Amino acid sequence: MPNIQIINTDGRISNFPILKDIIVIGRGKENDLVLPIQSVSRNHARINKIDTGFFLTDLGSFNGTKVNGKSIQSIRLKNNDEIKVGKIMLKFSTGEKPAQSPVQTVVLTKENDYKKGHSTIIESSAEDSLGLSSQDLLIFTGIGKGPEESDLSLPSEKVSPPSKIREELLSLERMNKVLFVLYEISKQLHLIHDFNELLKKIMDFIFIVIDADYGFVILTSDEGKDELAPVVVKYKDDKAKGKGEIKASRTIINKVVNDKVALLTADAMADTRLENAQSLFSQKIRSAMCVPLWKKDKVIGVIQLDSVRFNNQFTEDDLELLKAIGHQMAMVIEQASLNEQVREEERMISRLERYHSPQIIEMILKGSQETKENIMESKDLTATIFFTDIIGFTPLSEKMPPREINLLLNQFFSRMTDIIFKYDGTLDKYIGDCIMAVFGAPMEKKDDPERAILAALEMKRELRAIMKKTEPEKKFDIRIGINTGGVVAGNIGSPNRMEYTVIGDPVNIASRLESIAQPNQILIGEETYNHVKRKFKIKKVGPKKVKGRVAEIMVYEVLR
């Protein structure tokens, strides 16, 4: 059956079967696949089943949709394609049996392989710490491990009770291993942006400090702790990868996750208390340990290491080391999440800078979660629409080379857009030699009409300053039309191209007002006039017939 595997930002995994020909993905509850996080748009993307396969289409989402790392508008999906929706990774499967990968070689068994009398349970909680300080490390600096200590970790040897020096050496060795792992991980933290890749790197470092034959990381699902999914598998010997599946005891893992404990068996094959653990016997496991993987105060999965060698049985010291690493990984995971939030905010700022003033961007970023989530989605609002263009641009362009026309427009657009942003307007688009701007979208303010007129007046002053320095044959005038009313604002367009804009009758009227304005004249509609009539010197022009409308509209001119 075709399905979508959902991999959340903290690595938890769940599955969504594709049971319909059309699946809509988004944050809104009306969607088929609901992903309730802010980086996902209300209606983000759609999967259509047709005769030739499954097609994924972005629905004008704010953060976009990526397939295998590339932004898309519409694409035919292939088996095992990775889809990025906001911060959530989805993996599409056609239901075909995929080639076996390391992650898919872990099979969770259901046998009853744990009993309450197990004496090697070591309690673990989110408040556990290493109990170390920098002073502790300074005390032991310079004390090395002698050759006679090289086999201390082997439980099969009968050794005398450790001396105080031996205890200190073992403690120092464990501390150094933990610090080594954390130091190496911290160096990779800003280089690795994918959560699962970070887990793989952590497992690589664990194998450097703990001698295991294989191990795996299993994470819980959003759907409940009983839903478990392997995400990382590590082998000491690469040749062992092709020797079949790894069978992991679901009962042991559930015990670690639910009771928040760490488990160790130093000699699994001889441990009569584990005689029902068929997965341990089938794998010929001699020693195993399993510890919780923390995120803040929650267990989101486990790390398990196994050994099949007679002379390599894990000790409680090994378990303490793995516990410490598992606990400290919480800070690494949290930092990785914060880094992703920073990168996401940088991407949002980059997108918003194309349309909005710095003040509007700051308001958006400081706004509520609802504001950030819905900022680019279609919504009804009252806005003031602003049009300005160059009069006689066509004959002007006939006299000038294309490159000079390009420079002229860039200079004009740059200066006028700066003025729009100065008064917290939103740049809607450039249309040839015309600029369309909006005051009140995506965020409404009571003084939107007033700021639009202030911008228009400053544009006239700026144009006069520009024209004083312009050659006579290159001089030009502008005209401006402004209108206020109810519009729909948001990402609008086709699956292949979306843009943020406003639509509605007030937009058409603003455009018509601009088209009938005289050189350097500012014309406004009646609703705009009603908002600003006591703040500017305004002259009534009277009713005018404009293209596309049966009824005349009342027109006013802003003088100053």
Beta strands, then each sheet from edge to edge (+ up, - down):
strand 1: 3-7
strand 2: 13-17
strand 3: 22-26
strand 4: 33-34
strand 5: 45-50
strand 6: 53-58
strand 7: 65-67
strand 8: 70-72
strand 9: 74-76
strand 10: 82-85
strand 11: 88-93
strand 12: 106-109
strand 13: 121-123
strand 14: 214-221
strand 15: 224-235
strand 16: 246-249
strand 17: 261-265
strand 18: 287-295
strand 19: 298-307
strand 20: 379-390
strand 21: 426-431
strand 22: 434-439
strand 23: 478-494
strand 24: 497-503
strand 25: 522-524
strand 26: 538-544
strand 27: 553-558
sheet 1: 2+ 1- 11+ 10- 7+ 8-
sheet 2: 4+ 3+ 5- 6+ 9-
sheet 3: 12+ 16+
sheet 4: 13+ 17- 18+ 19- 14+ 15-
sheet 5: 21+ 22- 20+ 23- 24+
sheet 6: 21+ 22- 20+ 23- 25- 27+ 26-
end
